[in-house]
Amino acid sequence: MAMFDFSRVVLIGSCAAAVLFVGCSGPVAVPTSFTKYSAKDQSFAIDYPDTWKAVGGGQSGFYSARFTSGSASIKVTADTVGSLFGTIMDPNKTSSGEEVPEELKAIYQVHEMGKEKMAEEFSNFQESPPTPVQTVFGDSRLAEFTGGGGFGGKMHGYRLTALGVDRRITIVCCCREPDWETLKPAFRQAIATLSHGR
């Protein structure tokens, strides 16, 4: 249980911490170049804006990396909590080979688990229905969200969930609402580069 609580705190931390600076930080510059980050436990790798601050670390069964510039952040988390939940659920196809309804798929259920935790941290949290996307980890889900910050500032972002063999991979990208349109391409580029660690 302790690991689950720690995972939740760190997953939300990138956006929650950014909210504290909504009122005192200016616009975030549009990234023009990226560099690759590989988790030390080899659970994932991702490209991030090379002028942003990068911090990563973890413990057994959990690793995260956070990339920040002003109020904007990209957070990647790899943990076993969601993956273990996914492995005990039915796969995407039934024993007869038929497609399982979306709401019964493991990836959908694990993605929804993350939504509940996000809603606990943001006032007026709203998220779009998840869109199926393919990542190097296979069938994944991507959603766009908005939520109120601690000082009344609105945050806007993306949340991606992927399931590896033994890990749930979550990406949370967020920024102040005024920066959303300019930073959205950079967030999409980072998400698109998600890969296995080396």
C-alpha positions, -999 to +999 in steps of 0.1 A: +000+000+000+029+024+008+042+020-028+008+028-043+005+060-023+041+070-032+034+063-069+003+084-068+021+114-052+049+114-076+027+109-106+007+139-098+036+159-085+047+174-118+014+192-124+006+199-088+040+215-082+037+235-115+004+249-103+021+267-074+040+288-099+011+297-122+008+332-108+045+341-108+060+326-140+058+340-175+053+322-208+073+291-214+096+293-245+087+270-273+112+241-274+133+240-305+154+209-299+151+177-279+174+152-262+169+116-251+165+105-215+168+068-205+156+056-171+184+040-152+163+009-146+157+007-184+119+008-180+115+036-205+132+063-226+118+095-240+129+127-258+124+160-239+132+196-246+170+199-240+167+233-222+143+219-196+155+207-162+156+169-159+153+149-127+148+112-124+150+084-098+131+056-081+131+024-062+124-012-068+093-015-091+090+022-095+109+048-115+100+083-126+115+112-145+103+148-146+112+175-171+103+211-163+104+247-176+086+273-155+051+261-150+053+234-178+062+198-171+065+164-186+063+135-161+070+099-170+063+071-144+069+034-146+054+012-119+041-023-113+008-013-097-012-007-128+006-035-148-002-061-121-038-050-122-038-053-160-024-088-160-052-103-140-079-088-163-091-103-195-070-096-226-082-075-255-098-105-272-121-132-259-112-169-260-132-171-293-111-143-308-138-116-307-129-080-297-136-072-261-157-040-255-135-010-249-146-005-213-136-041-205-101-039-219-072-039-194-056-008-209-089+012-206-094+001-170-058+010-160-061+043-177-094+050-158-076+042-125-052+071-132-081+095-140-096+090-106-063+100-089-059+131-112-095+142-103-085+141-066-057+167-072-074+192-095-105+212-089-131+210-118-110+183-134-122+174-168-108+148-193-117+138-228-126+102-236-094+083-241-082+078-276-066+045-286-030+051-298-001+027-306+032+031-287+062+009-286+045-008-256+014-016-278-022-006-274-022+026-253-046+054-243-043+092-246-066+118-232-065+156-229-074+172-196-079+205-178-081+213-141-080+242-117-048+251-099-042+261-063-042+298-070-071+297-095-049+292-126-062+267-152-038+239-163-041+220-195-024+188-205-022+153-219-022+120-200-010+088-217-012+052-203+007+023-217+012-013-204+045-030-207+053-066-199+057-058-162+052-021-159+025+006-163+039+036-181+022+069-175+030+103-191+015+135-178+023+167-197+008+199-185+012+237-185-008+269-179-037+274-202-021+304-219+009+282-229-012+253-241-013+260-278+024+268-281+035+238-260+011+212-273+033+202-303+063+197-280+041+175-257+030+154-286+065+150-298+077+138-264+048+113-262+056+100-297+092+092-287+083+070-258+103+038-261+120+010-241+150+020-221+184+011-231 
